[in-house]
């Protein structure tokens, strides 16, 4: 027989779920940001892992309702700087000024990618169901075009043509949305 969870355990579970919800939304941006600052793949993985642990350990300092990405990137920047400081004797290590400039550039790129992703999600929602389903099948589920063609009773050429039209349509929609924001 299962014992009911303790109230403090329920609160901890909810806190962890809240953290995971925030973290999974920004994980690709944080990982790209770390890789922009730490070019060695193995070291970048280590810095990303340290960043992930620090984000969880410091989650109590995150103010709910504030944007999570800038907070996470600040911690990632700190972890990358810590990594570079620990490797200071290496003659290939950049100065802190150069690292700060790289971090600022990467922050701007991450923010731009976040804006574009938001615009793309809005544009995807505006598509008719069938078109959205095609994009999902090909890009998210990674189904091959011939399998989609068979399922939809279309030719492979027709599937690729529809995807080409959808890509152009989504690109134009994203650009319009970004221009409207500016």
C-alpha positions in Angstrom: 0.0 0.0 0.0 1.3 3.4 -0.9 1.8 6.0 1.8 0.5 9.5 1.1 3.2 12.0 0.4 4.2 14.4 3.1 3.2 18.1 2.5 6.9 19.2 2.4 7.6 16.5 -0.1 4.7 17.7 -2.3 6.0 21.2 -2.2 9.5 20.0 -3.1 8.0 18.0 -6.0 6.1 21.1 -7.3 9.2 23.2 -7.0 11.2 20.7 -9.0 8.5 20.5 -11.7 8.4 24.3 -11.9 12.2 24.4 -12.3 12.0 21.7 -15.0 9.3 23.5 -16.9 11.4 26.7 -17.0 14.7 24.9 -17.7 13.5 22.6 -20.5 12.1 25.7 -22.4 15.5 27.4 -22.4 17.9 24.5 -22.4 18.9 24.7 -26.1 19.6 28.5 -25.7 21.7 28.0 -22.6 23.6 25.1 -24.1 24.3 27.2 -27.3 25.4 30.1 -25.1 27.9 28.0 -23.2 29.2 26.5 -26.5 29.7 30.0 -27.8 31.9 30.8 -24.7 33.7 27.5 -24.4 34.7 26.0 -27.7 36.1 22.7 -26.5 33.2 20.4 -26.7 34.1 18.3 -23.7 34.7 21.4 -21.5 31.5 23.0 -22.8 29.6 19.9 -21.7 31.2 20.2 -18.3 30.3 23.9 -18.0 26.8 23.2 -19.1 26.4 20.5 -16.5 27.8 22.8 -13.8 25.4 25.5 -15.0 22.4 23.1 -14.8 23.3 22.1 -11.3 23.8 25.7 -10.2 20.5 26.7 -11.8 18.8 24.1 -9.7 20.7 24.9 -6.5 19.9 28.6 -6.9 16.4 28.3 -8.1 15.1 29.7 -4.8 16.7 33.0 -5.8 14.8 33.1 -9.1 11.8 35.4 -8.9 8.7 33.7 -10.4 7.2 35.9 -13.1 10.6 37.2 -14.3 12.0 35.9 -17.5 14.0 32.7 -16.8 16.4 32.9 -19.8 18.3 36.0 -18.8 18.7 34.6 -15.2 19.9 31.3 -16.6 22.3 33.0 -19.0 23.8 35.1 -16.2 24.6 31.9 -14.3 25.9 30.2 -17.4 28.2 33.3 -18.0 29.5 33.0 -14.4 30.2 29.3 -14.9 32.0 29.9 -18.2 34.1 32.6 -16.6 34.9 30.3 -13.7 36.0 27.7 -16.2 38.3 30.2 -18.0 39.7 31.5 -14.7 40.6 27.9 -13.7 42.5 27.5 -17.0 44.3 30.9 -16.8 47.8 29.3 -17.1 46.9 28.0 -20.6 48.3 30.4 -23.2 45.2 29.9 -25.4 42.8 31.3 -22.8 41.2 34.7 -23.6 41.4 37.6 -21.2 38.4 38.4 -19.1 37.6 41.5 -21.2 37.4 39.3 -24.3 35.4 36.7 -22.5 33.0 39.4 -21.3 32.6 40.7 -24.9 32.0 37.2 -26.2 29.4 36.7 -23.4 27.6 39.9 -24.3 27.5 38.9 -28.0 26.3 35.4 -27.2 23.6 37.0 -24.9 22.4 39.1 -27.7 22.3 36.2 -30.1 20.4 34.0 -27.6 17.9 36.8 -27.1 17.4 37.1 -30.9 17.0 33.3 -31.2 14.4 33.4 -28.4 12.5 36.2 -30.2 12.6 34.2 -33.5 11.5 31.0 -31.8 8.5 32.8 -30.2 7.5 34.3 -33.5 7.8 30.9 -35.2 5.6 29.3 -32.6 3.0 32.0 -33.1 3.2 31.5 -36.9 2.9 27.8 -36.5 -0.3 28.2 -34.5 -1.8 30.4 -37.3 -1.4 27.6 -39.8 -4.3 25.4 -40.8 -4.3 22.0 -39.0 -3.2 20.0 -42.0 -0.2 22.3 -42.7 0.8 22.3 -39.0 0.5 18.5 -39.0 2.8 18.3 -42.1 5.5 20.5 -40.4 5.2 18.5 -37.2 5.5 15.1 -39.0 8.5 16.1 -41.1 10.5 18.3 -38.6 9.5 17.2 -35.1 8.7 13.5 -35.7 11.4 13.3 -38.5 9.2 11.1 -40.7 10.7 10.6 -44.2 8.8 12.4 -47.0 8.0 9.0 -48.7 6.3 7.8 -45.5 4.2 11.0 -45.3 3.4 10.8 -49.0 2.1 7.2 -48.5 0.0 8.2 -45.4 -1.5 11.2 -47.2 -1.9 9.5 -50.6 0.4 12.1 -52.3 3.6 11.9 -54.2 6.9 12.5 -52.6 7.3 15.5 -54.9 4.0 17.0 -53.6 5.2 16.6 -50.0 8.5 18.4 -50.7 6.6 21.1 -52.7 4.2 21.6 -49.8 7.1 21.8 -47.3 8.9 24.4 -49.5 5.8 26.6 -49.7 5.3 26.2 -45.9 8.9 27.1 -45.1 8.6 30.3 -47.2 5.3 31.1 -45.6 6.7 30.6 -42.1 9.8 32.6 -42.9 7.7 35.5 -44.2 5.4 35.3 -41.1 8.3 35.3 -38.7 9.9 38.3 -40.4 6.6 40.2 -40.4 6.1 39.5 -36.6 9.7 40.6 -35.8 9.3 43.7 -37.9 6.0 44.5 -36.1 7.8 44.1 -32.7 10.6 46.5 -33.7 
